[in-house]
Amino acid sequence: MSYLRIKELLKERGLTAKELSEYLDIAENSLSRIITEKQQPRFELLEHIADQLGVEVWQLFRGSDKAVSGYVEYQGTLHRIQTKKDLEELLKKME
C-alpha cells in the first residue's frame, strides 16, 4: 500500500503532476517516481510539495486524514512527526 497521498491531494486540488513538478522546478518523471514510491524524496522536497499542496508535511502521508495533528499512522501505529529526524526515522521504517 502506498504511504504517500500526493496523487490523492493533487486530485483534491485539481492539479496535475506536471503542474506540481513545474511549481517545484523538478522533472515530471522525478515527481512520478516519488508518487509511485520508486524514489524517496528529501525532506526539503517534501516541505515544498506540502507547501504547494497547502498542507503540512505530515498530511502527505496515508492515514493523516484520520490522524491527530502532527501524527501519521503507519501499520496500525501512530508516529509523532515534529522534526525532520522524526520523519526520517519513519521513512526508514517504511523502506
N, C-alpha and C positions, 0 to 999 in steps of 0.2 A: 504494500500500500504506500502511496505517495505521502511524504511527510510535509511537503510544501504546498501552499494554497495559492500560488501565484496565478495559475491558469484560472482558477475559480474567481479570484479577485479581479483579474483582467475582465472577465465576462461581466461581473457585477458592475464594473465601472465603464463598460462599453469601449474598452481599449483593445487593441491588438498587440501581440508580442512584438510586431515590427515597430509600432508606435512607441512602446515602452523601451525597446532597445535603442531607438533614436533619442529618446529623452535621456537615457543613461549613457549614451555615446559608446555603446558596445555593439559588437556584431550580433545580428539577429540569431545566427547559429549558436553563438555563445549563450545567449539567453535561453534558447531552445534546449541546450544541454543542461542548463540549470533547472529549467521547468521539468524536464524528464528525468532529472536527478542522475544524469551521466557525468555531471561536473558539480563539485561542491563549491559554492560561492564564498568569497572572502566576506568577512563580517562587514567591512566598509561597503561592499556592493549590496549586501542585504539591507543596510541602512538606506542606501539610495533607492532601492526598489521599494522599500516600505514608504519612504517619503513620497515617491511618485504615485504610489497607490493610495496615499492618505491614511496609512495605518501605522501602528507601532511594529517594531521588528518582530516581537513575539506573536503578533497576529498573522504573520506569514505562515505559521505552522499549523498543520492539521490538528484539530482539537481545540484551537484557540478560540473558536466560536462558542465553545462550551466552557472555556477556562475563565478563571478569575484573572483580572488584570495582572500581567507580569508572569503568568504561569502558562506552560504548554503541556498538554497531555501527550505522552508517548508510551505506547504499550501498557496502557492502563494506569500509568503513574504520572502525577503532576510534577513538573520540573519548574522551579522558580528561575526566571531569566531576568536578572537585574544588571548583569555586567557582560562584557564581551567574553570573559572567561567562562561564565555560566553557559553562554550559547555555544562556545567552542567545545565544552565538555559534552553537552547534549548532542552536538553534531557528530562527535566521535562515537558516541553510543549508537547512533543511527547508521553508521557505516557498516 
